[in-house]
């Protein structure tokens, strides 16, 4: 029980803070183009197990109600489904991956598979839910549901990619076994790959900006 309380406090605080940050990248007409809350959600499920899904749902509902994200006089039940939809999708993906044959938590391929599949399933469910409930924001903006769902996918993917490795590393440093006192060494090929990715990403960003100056890019380094 004590561990559950500690985890609930940590998750509620991180969920609230990242949700506030995500509001700066979103708007009434589209989902946040960077949603760090997705990274917090995924990391919690990955580290604490799919059984964390029920406490997660209760915390996310409570935080969004008390922080004013839910408008009680505008389709409250539909908004409630919108809140629980994404964490349920994330929980299903993590459950499916972690209970797959030959699953090991140390295999990065399983983590990568879940990190890509969870936002994809959540964005698909968002598109379907928006198509069924066109009066809910941001689908009420009149933009095509596919376009809005794509923005959802991009925001969640960025949140997962940027935060999950950091959160897993912090968790391992705090509660995991002490790492060996040994510095990893990069090979020449790995250094060349890092440099190539950085240069190509920078050139791609410059190209996008030169084509349309109104494009807003998410910095990734």
Secondary structure as the mmCIF struct_conf table of DSSP 4:
data_model
#
loop_
_struct_conf.conf_type_id
_struct_conf.id
_struct_conf.beg_label_comp_id
_struct_conf.beg_label_asym_id
_struct_conf.beg_label_seq_id
_struct_conf.end_label_comp_id
_struct_conf.end_label_asym_id
_struct_conf.end_label_seq_id
HELX_RH_AL_P HELX_RH_AL_P1 UNK A 2 UNK A 22
HELX_RH_3T_P HELX_RH_3T_P1 UNK A 23 UNK A 25
STRN STRN1 UNK A 27 UNK A 27
TURN_TY1_P TURN_TY1_P1 UNK A 28 UNK A 29
STRN STRN2 UNK A 30 UNK A 30
BEND BEND1 UNK A 33 UNK A 34
HELX_RH_AL_P HELX_RH_AL_P2 UNK A 36 UNK A 48
HELX_RH_3T_P HELX_RH_3T_P2 UNK A 50 UNK A 52
HELX_RH_AL_P HELX_RH_AL_P3 UNK A 53 UNK A 66
TURN_TY1_P TURN_TY1_P2 UNK A 67 UNK A 68
BEND BEND2 UNK A 70 UNK A 70
TURN_TY1_P TURN_TY1_P3 UNK A 72 UNK A 73
BEND BEND3 UNK A 74 UNK A 74
HELX_RH_AL_P HELX_RH_AL_P4 UNK A 76 UNK A 98
TURN_TY1_P TURN_TY1_P4 UNK A 99 UNK A 99
BEND BEND4 UNK A 100 UNK A 100
TURN_TY1_P TURN_TY1_P5 UNK A 101 UNK A 102
TURN_TY1_P TURN_TY1_P6 UNK A 105 UNK A 106
HELX_RH_AL_P HELX_RH_AL_P5 UNK A 108 UNK A 132
TURN_TY1_P TURN_TY1_P7 UNK A 134 UNK A 135
BEND BEND5 UNK A 136 UNK A 136
TURN_TY1_P TURN_TY1_P8 UNK A 137 UNK A 138
HELX_RH_3T_P HELX_RH_3T_P3 UNK A 139 UNK A 141
HELX_RH_AL_P HELX_RH_AL_P6 UNK A 145 UNK A 175
BEND BEND6 UNK A 176 UNK A 176
HELX_LH_PP_P HELX_LH_PP_P1 UNK A 177 UNK A 180
BEND BEND7 UNK A 181 UNK A 181
HELX_RH_AL_P HELX_RH_AL_P7 UNK A 188 UNK A 211
TURN_TY1_P TURN_TY1_P9 UNK A 213 UNK A 214
HELX_LH_PP_P HELX_LH_PP_P2 UNK A 215 UNK A 219
#
